[in-house]
Amino acid sequence: MFRDLNDARCAQRAAQILGVWFLDPKTRMNPHLEFGQAVRGRQTGRGAGIIDTVALIQAAQGIVLMEAAGKLEAGLRAGLRGWYGDYLRWMTTSRNGLGEKKASNNHARARRRARARSVTPR
């Protein structure tokens, strides 16, 4: 990844994708999983959906690498920090997020990993 960030096109494309996925109001993922693993007619969402977002951990790691390489503009960095902060707040205050905290299986471990990584993009 670091090597690719020396290519301005790669860094620009990564920044574009991050903006579309996390920040653009028309396309962004909301920083909560209120509808994660919904079951039609039974549940609008379950905390178990947190495990499905393990890729957000890898995204956060990529964000850290981009920042270390000096390829993350201040506005994008601030927006990403805000998004991950909102996601962390949801995970630590919502019924679904707190429910996963109490799980005694791989779901609780996934939540801990996601929570730890959500505070990393600084």
RACOR-V779525 format. One record per residue. N is the residue number from 1. SS is DSSP state (@ for helix, = for strand, . for the rest). OMEGA is omega in radians with two decimals (none if undefined). NEAR is the number of other ideal C-beta (glycine too) atoms within 8 Angstrom. Layout:
n:N ss:SS omega:OMEGA near:NEAR
n:N ss:SS omega:OMEGA near:NEAR
//
This chain:
n:1 ss:. omega:-3.12 near:6
n:2 ss:@ omega:-3.13 near:7
n:3 ss:@ omega:-3.14 near:5
n:4 ss:@ omega:-3.13 near:8
n:5 ss:@ omega:3.05 near:13
n:6 ss:. omega:3.06 near:6
n:7 ss:. omega:-3.06 near:7
n:8 ss:@ omega:-3.14 near:5
n:9 ss:@ omega:3.14 near:6
n:10 ss:@ omega:3.14 near:9
n:11 ss:@ omega:3.12 near:13
n:12 ss:@ omega:3.13 near:8
n:13 ss:@ omega:3.09 near:8
n:14 ss:@ omega:3.12 near:12
n:15 ss:@ omega:3.12 near:13
n:16 ss:@ omega:-3.14 near:8
n:17 ss:@ omega:3.11 near:8
n:18 ss:@ omega:3.12 near:13
n:19 ss:@ omega:-3.14 near:11
n:20 ss:@ omega:-3.04 near:10
n:21 ss:@ omega:-3.00 near:10
n:22 ss:@ omega:-2.94 near:10
n:23 ss:@ omega:-3.08 near:12
n:24 ss:. omega:-3.09 near:7
n:25 ss:. omega:-3.12 near:5
n:26 ss:. omega:-2.99 near:4
n:27 ss:. omega:-2.98 near:6
n:28 ss:. omega:2.99 near:11
n:29 ss:. omega:3.07 near:5
n:30 ss:. omega:-3.08 near:5
n:31 ss:. omega:3.04 near:8
n:32 ss:. omega:3.14 near:8
n:33 ss:. omega:-3.12 near:13
n:34 ss:. omega:-3.11 near:9
n:35 ss:. omega:-3.14 near:7
n:36 ss:. omega:-3.13 near:14
n:37 ss:. omega:3.07 near:9
n:38 ss:. omega:3.07 near:9
n:39 ss:= omega:-3.06 near:7
n:40 ss:. omega:3.11 near:4
n:41 ss:. omega:-3.10 near:3
n:42 ss:. omega:-3.09 near:4
n:43 ss:= omega:3.10 near:7
n:44 ss:. omega:3.11 near:5
n:45 ss:. omega:-3.13 near:11
n:46 ss:. omega:3.09 near:11
n:47 ss:@ omega:3.13 near:15
n:48 ss:@ omega:3.12 near:9
n:49 ss:@ omega:3.14 near:13
n:50 ss:@ omega:-3.11 near:16
n:51 ss:@ omega:-3.13 near:10
n:52 ss:@ omega:-3.09 near:8
n:53 ss:@ omega:3.13 near:10
n:54 ss:. omega:3.12 near:10
n:55 ss:@ omega:3.08 near:6
n:56 ss:@ omega:3.08 near:11
n:57 ss:@ omega:3.13 near:10
n:58 ss:@ omega:3.08 near:8
n:59 ss:@ omega:3.13 near:10
n:60 ss:@ omega:3.10 near:13
n:61 ss:@ omega:3.09 near:10
n:62 ss:@ omega:3.10 near:10
n:63 ss:@ omega:3.12 near:13
n:64 ss:@ omega:3.12 near:10
n:65 ss:@ omega:3.11 near:11
n:66 ss:@ omega:3.12 near:13
n:67 ss:@ omega:3.14 near:12
n:68 ss:@ omega:3.13 near:6
n:69 ss:. omega:-3.13 near:10
n:70 ss:. omega:-3.07 near:5
n:71 ss:. omega:-3.11 near:9
n:72 ss:. omega:-3.13 near:10
n:73 ss:. omega:-3.05 near:6
n:74 ss:@ omega:-3.13 near:5
n:75 ss:@ omega:3.11 near:6
n:76 ss:@ omega:3.13 near:12
n:77 ss:@ omega:-3.14 near:12
n:78 ss:@ omega:3.12 near:8
n:79 ss:@ omega:3.13 near:11
n:80 ss:@ omega:3.07 near:14
n:81 ss:@ omega:3.12 near:10
n:82 ss:@ omega:-3.14 near:8
n:83 ss:@ omega:-3.14 near:12
n:84 ss:@ omega:3.06 near:14
n:85 ss:@ omega:3.09 near:9
n:86 ss:@ omega:3.13 near:10
n:87 ss:@ omega:3.11 near:12
n:88 ss:@ omega:3.11 near:11
n:89 ss:@ omega:3.10 near:8
n:90 ss:@ omega:-3.09 near:12
n:91 ss:@ omega:-3.05 near:14
n:92 ss:@ omega:-3.12 near:8
n:93 ss:@ omega:-3.06 near:7
n:94 ss:. omega:3.09 near:9
n:95 ss:@ omega:-3.12 near:6
n:96 ss:@ omega:-3.14 near:14
n:97 ss:@ omega:3.14 near:15
n:98 ss:@ omega:3.09 near:11
n:99 ss:@ omega:3.12 near:10
n:100 ss:@ omega:3.10 near:15
n:101 ss:@ omega:-3.09 near:8
n:102 ss:. omega:-3.11 near:7
n:103 ss:. omega:-3.12 near:10
n:104 ss:. omega:-3.10 near:4
n:105 ss:. omega:-3.11 near:6
n:106 ss:@ omega:3.12 near:6
n:107 ss:@ omega:3.12 near:12
n:108 ss:@ omega:3.11 near:12
n:109 ss:@ omega:3.11 near:8
n:110 ss:@ omega:3.12 near:12
n:111 ss:@ omega:3.13 near:16
n:112 ss:@ omega:3.12 near:8
n:113 ss:@ omega:-3.14 near:10
n:114 ss:@ omega:3.14 near:14
n:115 ss:@ omega:3.14 near:11
n:116 ss:@ omega:-3.09 near:8
n:117 ss:@ omega:-3.11 near:11
n:118 ss:@ omega:3.11 near:14
n:119 ss:. omega:-3.09 near:9
n:120 ss:. omega:-3.09 near:10
n:121 ss:. omega:-3.07 near:12
n:122 ss:. omega:none near:5
//
